[in-house]
Amino acid sequence: MTGIAGSGIRIGLDVGGTKIAGLAVADDGTHLAAVRRPTGWGDAAVVDGAVAAVTALIEQLGESSRSIRSIGIGIPGLVDASEGLVLHAVNLGVASLGLASRVREALGIPCFVENDVKAAALGAASLRPGAEPMAYLNLGTGVAAGLIIGGRIWRGARGTAGEVGHLVVDPQGRVCGCGQRGCIETLCGGGALARAWGRGGDLPVKDILDAADSGDERAAGLRADLFRGAAAAVRALVLSTDVETVVIGGGLTALGPRIEPGIRARLRSDAAESPFMQSLHLDERIELLTGDSPVAAIGAALLGAAIAVPSPLDKEMPSHG
């Protein structure tokens, strides 16, 4: 771990398809200010939205921008963290955007950018005691994971570490957006479940669970898919990386009390015939975050927490009460 220079405030932004959630965080992890605002479409709107969110946080704090040590941004899409470059953020209308440099030029504050799931993994790790390897599994519109090993984001050789959503578990299953059939994401991704349900509504996964509780057989099958897919993702993460804990977050965790028992039960039933799998106690190695947990913004703030030698992603682990 590298040293921390001086003291000050770090800002983290979680840029999503519809909203930007921002936090101002003190060195000890205290949350000093928060903001939510709509996300725009296209390069200019994304930059303007990020700048406006930071400006609003500074105004809440009553501080000069000189008090802000760094800005971190978690954003969907492929991110070149070393260059602060966002690629293929299709839900934001961004093909290639030098977001870090644009925000830095507008505000005069160092800026770091990371994929939103990887930033959330960093935030989730900061809330945990110790520094054992962990994975953050995002169950949202899509399914992906971030890995924290040795206190740092683990990207793999080409940045695809944690893309468990596109592991095939049913070659005859539904077609995935990636072009394969039967990916984990087709089973437990919110977008895939909504398409399979096909009845519209603002909260299709909740509607599926409600219908399943009322005896709808098709809904019960989709609910079983959700549990099967999430369990498969947990199993893949533990078997491939031997993380101690898989922290589950993302939009579907707003339904946590209705999905957590099913995921645990599926992990146990899948292991029932295998003494080896039983020995891993996978059902005991998962934790669900609350649906409103701001781990992505917390992790984004931590992107600039350490001196960038050799990487700005070496980080401290502040305490959070």
Order of alpha helices (4+ residues) and beta strands (2+ residues): beta-beta-beta-alpha-beta-beta-beta-beta-alpha-beta-alpha-beta-beta-beta-alpha-alpha-alpha-alpha-beta-alpha-alpha-beta-alpha
